[in-house]
Amino acid sequence: MRSTNLLTYLFTYLVTLGVLLPANLVSTLTFDFVVNRLFMKVFRTHTVEIVKCCQYYLGFSLPSMMLAKRTDNFEEKFKNNCTFSKHLL
């Protein structure tokens, strides 16, 4: 298995796990730490700036960002589709 496929699989697993578990600030930061450490091991660096550049150029988002995006999408869909919320607005 290629390393990019492995990274994609692990990242998807972490994001899915993060969505299934109740998320608070500590848990999302823990998932971010795991992803950052994974990138540090893969690219053999200890510099956070290099890790952030690699994540940016590979198109990876941290689990906290993915969770925030999914939460925003859910709230937007709920606001637009819920008949009860339409009566409140």
N, C-alpha and C positions, 0 to 999 in steps of 0.2 A: 504494500500500500504506500502510495506516495505521501510525503510529509504534509503537503497541503490538504490532501483528503483526510488525513488523520487529524490535522488541526481543525478542519471544518467539522468533522464528526464530534470531536471533543467540545468544540465551542457550541455546537447545536445541542449537545447533551447538557452542558452547563446552563444554557439559556432556558431549555425546557425544564430542567430541574428548578431553576430560579422562578419560573412562572408557576410551577405546581406548588412550591412551598410559599408560605406567607412571607412576604418580603418586607424587611425593614432596612434601615440604613446599614446596619452591621452586616446583615447577610449579603446585601448587594456589594458591599465593599470587600467581603470575603471572596465572592466569586470574581470580582475584578482582580484581586490579588492572585488568585489561582491562574487566571488567564495571563496576567503579566509575567508571572513566574514561568509559565509554560513557554511563552515567547522568549524569555531570557535563556531558557535551557536550549531551545531549538536554535536560536541565533548566537548562542554562546557569548552573551554580553551581560553586563550588570548595570548598564546605563539605561535609565528609564526613557530618556529622550530617543534613543535608538529604537527601543521597543515601541514607543508611540508612533515613530515614523514607519516602522514595519507594519504595524496594525493599520495605519492610515493607507499606505500604498497597497496592502493586501485586501483592503476593504472590510476589515474586521471592526466591529463595534464591541465595546466592553459590555458585559452583561447588564450593568446598571443602565447603560444607554438603551439597550434593547428592551429592558423591562419598562423603562420610562416611556419609550415609543409605543410599546404594546398597550400600556395603561392609557396613554393619551388616545390611541385609536379606539380602545374599548369605550372610553368615556364619550368620545365623539359619536360613535355608533349608537351608544345608549341614548345620548341626548337627542339624536336625530330620529331614532326609530321607536322610542318608547312613547306610547300614547299618553301615559300619565304625565311624563315630563313636558309634553307639548301643552297640556292644560295649565301647568305651573308657569310656563313662560309667557 
